[in-house]
């Protein structure tokens, strides 16, 4: 595997599995590339919520706007340049605000394998 660089414009977004709202994911590196991790971008429309139990260890970096992540009775709000670690097994709610949001993520193992 060679060193590669990715931008949001390289991503091919698809509706996040099991979601009806404006929550999209786009892997740019995953098992198809022989990598042990998945790397990609997320895009959230305004005032969207994603509720799920995290099946893999997930690190999300906010690139644009803000997201709030709630788990176990507490909430953190992340802004551009900040990251949120969501450990495997966490019951979380990710909420975008009025402007929506764009993120980058890294998961281990591949999130698609665990669905």
N, C-alpha and C positions, 0 to 999 in steps of 0.2 A: 504494500500500500504506500502511495506517495503522499507527500505533504500537499495539502489542498487548502484553498481559501474559499469561503462562501459568503454571499450577501443574500439578503431577503429576496432580492430580485431573481436569485437562482432557484428559489423554492417553488414547488408545485403544490399549492395548498389543497387539502381535501377536508371536508367536514369531519370534525373529531368523532371517532366511533361512538355511537350511542347518544349523540347530541342532536337536538332539533334546532338549537339556536345558532347564532353566528360565532361559533368556536371552531377554528380550523387549525390543522397541524400539517407540517411538511417535513418529512425526514430528508436530509441531504446525505447522511451516512447512516447505514444500518447493516443488518446481516447480509444484504445483497452485495455489499462491498467487502465482506470478510471481516468487518470490525466487530469487536466484542461489545460495543456500545451503540446506542442510537443518538444521533445529533440532528437537531432540526430547529425549525422556527414555528412559533405559534402566533395566531392572530385572533383577537377577540373583538367583536363588535361592541358598540356602546352598551353598557349596563347588562352584560351577559354573566351567567353563572354556570360553573361546571362543578358538579358534586360527584365525588367518587372516592372509592378506597384505592389508594395508590398501590399498584401491583409490583412496582419496581422502585429502586432508588432513583429519584428524579431531582435534578437541579435545574431551576429556571432562572434565566437572567432577563430582567426587564430592559428592553431596548428603547421603547417609546411609550410615553404616558405612564400610567400606574395600574397596578393590580393589588387586590387585597386577598390574602390567603388565610383562611380560618381553619383551625384544627384544635381539638381538645379544649374548647372554651376560650381560646385566645386568637387574636387576629394580628397579622403583620401586613403593612402596606409597603410595597416595594416600588421604587422609582427608577428611572433610567440609570444603568450602571450598578444596580443592586441585584443580589441574587437571593433565591429562596431554596432551601433544601427541604424536600418532602420525602421523609424516609418511607421505605416499603411498609405497607400495612396502615399508613395514616389515613384516617377518614377526613377528607379535606373538602373545602369549598373555595374555589377560585372565582373572584368577582372582578369584572372590569368596571370602570367608572364611566362617566358621561362621554369621554373621548375614545373609548375602546383602548386597546393596547397591542403591542407587538413584543414578542419574547423570543429568546433562544433557549433551547433545552438540551440536556445531556441525560440519558437514562442508562442504567445498568441493572439487569440485562435489557434486552430489547423489549420495549413496551408492547409492541405488536404480538410478540410471542406469548405474552402473559394475559392477553385478553380472552 
